[in-house]
Amino acid sequence: MARILIKNGLVVNQGKIQEQNIVLENEFIASVGGTSEGNFDEIVDAKGCFVLPGLIDDQVHFREPGLTHKADIYSESRAAVAGGITSFMEMPNTVPNTLTQALLEDKYKIAAEKSLANYSFFMGAGNDNLEEVLKTDPKNVCGIKIFMGSSTGNMLVDNIATLEAIFKNSPCLIATHCEDEATIKANTEKFKREFGDNLDAAHHPLIRSAEACYISSSMAIELAKKYNTRLHILHISTAKETTLFRNDIPLKEKRITAEACIHHLWFTDKDYTEKGNFIKWNPAVKTQEDREGVWKALLDGRIDVIATDHAPHTIEEKNKKYTEAPSGGPLVQHALLALMEFHRQGKISIEDIVQKASHNVADLFNIHKRGYLKQGYYGDIVVIDPKKPQTVNKENILYKCGWSPFEGTTFSSTVKHTFISGHHAYADGKFNEGKSGLRMQFDR
């Protein structure tokens, strides 16, 4: 039995910060708050550091299979572990699209061999695979993903009969990408007529507009209410959309929940001048007022979780002209550092970071024994030093694509240790790749 002691750290858990010891035995947490006496195979002194439950990222694109020139499960899970993300849920717009149960299981097999973090994969919905969607096992698959707006991979579901059938019969949570395709097409034609070849990234939030997001999110919510569907709307990017969500009932009673992403909390449309296509995402980064609206909803409970929508592309792809450059960017290595920077700026407490990026994700998806620092739970833990700055540069970026929208940014914090299901996977910049992460299970 491997026993690890994490001592003297400021443990952040369930709304409290306390100096406590944590003991890990094999995959699990044996105790929180006990003494530091006993025999241990390893002792980690976390004095001066915060000890958090590992972050659970409910939206990533790790690109395997089929797009491994951009990223793969090994490279991106490695970057996630270095960033304090201990578990991820990956999207189905790989090549081939994850539209059958066999293709879904193929991804689980790859992850079992390659992923350094714990993992789950969304089953993809298309216009013609309802039978396959309904075979999804809610106990070992995180959810069904519906693109109600086209994005990388062209998995748009626009057949209303199919949408109705999925919302009515889905065996588990449905997660949606909400942007209205008709609005986007009309805006695209309008701006092409007006600007021709002079379209650039600054036009992106005008083409993929706030109205496009609101129309689609409203439609998803109407369908969910009609069929009492368990709906989770991803990457809310507009202030207007936040009016669609509630904060007057506990999270565990909500049937409709929402997510905010790091880039929509950090950037605004003013940043396109400097960053261009490197902050081109779908949904688009929008105005300062939209960013403030998303922040307000995140803090008052209308938005429930924080994620990354990590979606890497090569530098060569991003350097193409706006109309040809793909949307998305890499974030898993730097998400927690960005959240800690928000904390330093007084925008969010560390307790709320843990609530939104660990506890609530576990509760929202009914994840089995993860997301909290509790006896008997899996030992998913991150130790972060809030007083050890680091600057993001080409030399320390771990993404396979080799770039970050945060290049040149100096963060005030550094991830020192990451434990994955009790395994000390990362310590002071070095990896221990002797164990893979585990497939997440769901209490449904």
N, C-alpha and C positions, 0 to 999 in steps of 0.2 A: 504494500500500500504506500503510494507516494503522498507525503504530507508536506504542505507548503504553508508557511506563516507569512502573512502580510501585516506588518506591525506599524504602529505610530501614525497611521494615515488619518486624514479627515474624511471619514466615510459619509458619503452623501446618499441617502436612501429614504424613500417615503416621507419626503418633506423635512428631513432633519439632517444636520451636519454634526457629527460626533467623532471625537478621536477614539477609534476602536481597532481592535485586532480582528483579522479574518483568517480562519484556518480552512484550507482546501484539503480534501482527501479524495484522491483520484479525480473523477469528473465533477465532484459536487462540493458545495460549501458545507463544511462540517460545523462551523460555528461563526457567529458574528458577535463581537463584544466580549469574548472571553479573555482569559489570561494569555500571556505569551510563553508560558512554561510548557515544557514537554520536549519530545524528540521530533525534529523536523528534518526532512531531506533538503529543504531550502528555506532560507529566511530572506524576505524582501523588506528593507526598511523604507517606509513611505513617508518619513517625517518631512513636513513641509509641503506635502502633496495631497491632492484630492484623490479619493478612491471611489470610483463610480461603477455602477453596473454597466457592462459594455453596451454601447449603442446598438440599436437594432434598426437597420436601414430598410424601409419597406418598399424602396423603389430604386433599383439599379439596372443597368444594361451592361453586362460583362462580355457580350458579343460572341460567345461561343455556344454552339458551333457556327461556322460559316463566315464570320467577320473577324477572324483572329489576327488579321493585320492591324486592327485597331486596338484590340484588347483580348484577354482570355480569362478564364475563371481563376487560374493560378495567379497571374500577374495582378489582377484587380483585387482579388481577395487578400493578397499580400499587402497591397497598398492600404486596403481597408483596415487590416489588423494593425498596421503602423499608425493608423489614424484613430484607433480606439473603437472601431466598429467591429463587433464580435459576431454579428449575424446579419445576413442580408436576404432579401427576396428579389429575385431576378425576373426580368420581363420577357415576354415570348416573341418579340420581334427580332429573333435571330434568323439565320438562314440554314435550313428551312425554318419557316415560322412554326412555333410550337402549337400546332393545331390538332395533334392526335395524342392519345395517351402514350403511345409508343415513343414518340419524339420527346414527350415530357420526361419519361423515364430515362431516356438516353442522356438528358442533361443531368439528372440526379446521379447517374453512373459516373459521368465525368467529374462532377463535384466531389463525389465520394473518394476519388483518387487524387484530385488536384486542389481542392479548396482548403485554404488555411483557416477560413472562418466557417461558422455554422451557416446553413443555407436552406433556402426553399425556393421553388420556382412557380410562377404563375402559369396556369393553363391559358392558352390564348383562345379568344373567340373570333370567329370569322362569320361571314354571311352564310356559310354552308357546312358548318361542323357542329351543329347543335347536339347531335347524338354523342359525339366525343366529349363535348363540354359537360354534358350531364352525367358522364361516367366518373367525373373527378371526385376523388375521395377527400372529404373535408377534414379528415383527421391527419392526413400527411401531405396536404398541398395547401399553400397559403391562401389561394383564391383564384378567381377567374378575372382575366384582364380584358377589358373592352376598349378599343380605340374608337371613341365617338368623334373622331377628327383624325385625319391622316397625319402620320409623322414618319420617322425613320422606319422603313420596313413595309409601309403601305398596307397596314392591317385594318383599314377603315371598315367598321361595321355600320352600314347605312340602310340596311333592310329593316324597316320598322317591325315587320312580322317576326324577324329573327330576334330583334332587341326585346320585343314583348315576351317572346318565349323564354329567352334567357333570364330576364328579370323575374318572370313568373316561376320558373322551375329550377333556378340555380341551386345546387346543393350546398354552396358556401358563399362567402363574401365575394361581391363583385367590386373590382377596382376599375375606375374609368379615367381615361384621358378625355377631357371635355373641351373641344373647340368645334364650332359649327362650320362644317365644310362649305356650305353654300355662301356664307358670309365671307369666308377666307377667299374663295374663288372670285367673288365679286370685287373684293378689295384689291386682289392681285391684279385683275384686269384694269381696274381704275388707275392704280399707281403705275402700271406698265404703260398705259396710254399717256399718262402725265409726265413720267420721268424716263421712259425707255430704258436704255442701257445705263442710266445714271442711278438706278436703284441701289441702295446700299443698306447696311445693317440697321441704320437709324429708322428705316421704313418698316422694319420687321414688326414692332408693336402696333403699327398702324394697319398693317395687312392682317396680322393675327391679333385682332383687336380685342379690347375688353368686351365689346358686345358679342363677339364670336364665342368667347368663353362663357359669358352669362347665359346666352341662349342655350348652349349645349348642357351646361351644368343644371339649368332649370329643367330641361327635358329629362335628364337622368333622375333628378329628384322626383319629378312627377311620376315617372315609371316606378321608382322605388316605393313611393307612397301608395300607388295603385296596387302593387303586389306585395307590400310589406317586405321588400327585399333588403338584405343587409348590404348597403352601398357605402363605398369609400371613394370619395373624389380626390384624385391626386393633384398635386402641384397647383394649388389655388394662387392666382397671380394678380387678381384685381380686387379692389375695395368693394365693387358692386357685388361680386359673388359672395362675399362674406355675409351679406344680409340673408343669404339662403339657409344659414346654419344656426343651430340652437346652442345655448349654454345654460339652459334652465333645468336640465336633467343630467344625472350622472352618466359618465362615459359608458359604463357597462349596460345602460338602458337605451343608449342611442341605437337607432337603426340606420342613421345616415351620419357619416363622419367625414372629416376633411384633413388634408395634409398641406403643410407649407414646406417649401424647399429653400435650401441655403441661398441659392443665387437670387431668388425673389426677395429674400430678406436683406441681402447685401448690396446688390447693384440696382441702378435705375437707368432709365433711357438716356440720361446724361453721360453714362459710361460708354455708350457706343462709339463716341468720338475717339476714345483711346483704344478700346478693346475690339471694336468691330465685330467680325464673325466669331471671335473667341468668346463672346457672351451671347451668341445667337442660340437660343433655346426655344423649344415649343412646350408649353406656352411661352410667349415672349416676356423678357424683362420689360416692365412698363414704367409708369411715371412714379415720381416720389410719393404722390398721393396714394397710388396703388400700394406701394411698399408700406407706407404708414398704415393703410387699412388692413393689410395682411398681418402686420405686427400687432395691431390692436386686437384683431380676432384671435390670433395665437395666444395672446396673454389673457384674454377674457374667457377663453374656453370654447369659442365657436370653431376654431381650428384646433385639432386634437393632437397632431403629431408633426414632428420635423423629420424630413428625409433629404436625400441628395439629388435624386434623378441622375445619378452618375451615368454619363453617356458619352464615352470618349470617341473621338475621330482623329485621324492623323493630322499632323501640321499641314501637310500638303493639301488635304481636303479642306481644311479650314481657311487656307490662304487663297482658295478660289474666289471668284467674284461672288457677290452676295447671293445671286439667284442660283448658283451652283453649289455653294458651300452647305454642307449638312448642318442640322441643328443638334446641339448637345455639347456637353463638356464634362471633363473628369473632376470629381469632387471628394471621393471617399477618404482620401488621405488627409484632407484639410478641413473637413466639416466640423469636427469637434474643436479644432483650433479656432475656427471662425466663431463658433458659439461661445467659446471662452473669451474671445475678443469682444463680443457683444456684452458678455457679463462685465468685463473690465470697463466698458463704456456706460454701464448702468442700465442697459436695455432689458436684461433678463437675469434672474437669479440662477445660481448653480442648481438649486433645488428644482426650478422649473425646467432647466435644460434636461435634467435627469427624468423629470416627469414626462416631458414631451418626446424625448428621443429614446427612452428606455421603457419606463413603466407603462405609459399609455399605448405604445406600440404592442407590447406584450398583451395588454388587456384587450385592445381593439381587435387583435387577431386571435385571441385565446391561445397564445403560445404556451406550451407546456413547460413550466418550471424555468422560465428565463425572464429577464427584464428587471429583476429585483435582487438585492443582496439579502438572501434569506437562507436559513439552514435547510438543507435538502434540495435547494435549487442548484442548477448547473453553475459552475464557477466561471462565469463570463464577467470579467473585471478589467477595468482600465485604471491605471495610475497616471495622473497628469500633474506635472510641475508647473504651477501658475507663474513662476518667476524665472523661467528659463526661456528666453526669447529664441526664435529661429526665423530666418528669412527663407522664403521659398525660392529655389533656383533650380536650374537644369540638373545640377549635381545631386540634389537630394529628392527630386521627383521620382516616384516609383511607378507611376502609370506607364503602361507599355507605349502609349502615344507620345510620352516624353514632354508634355507641356501641361500647364495649369493656368486657369484664369487668374490665379492668385500670385503668379510669378512677380517677384519684386516686393511682395507684401511681407512685412515683419510681424509675425504673431508673437504675443507675449508669453505663450505657453508651449510646452513640449510634452508629448506623450512619452512616458518613460517605460511603462510595462503594459502588456496586454496578455490576459489569460483567456484561453478559448476552451470552454468545457473542462476547466481545471488544469489545462496544459499551459505552461509558461511559454507562449508562442513568440513573444517579442520583448526584448530587454535592452534599453539604452542603444537603440539603433541596430541591434542584431536580432536575427530570426532564429528560432528553433523549429525547424520544419519536420520534426520527427513524428508529428501526429496531424491528421487532417481534422477539419471541423466535422460536426455532426449534422445530420438531417434533422431539421426542426419538426416537432410534432405539435398537434393542435387539440385542445380540449373542447371538442365540439360534439 
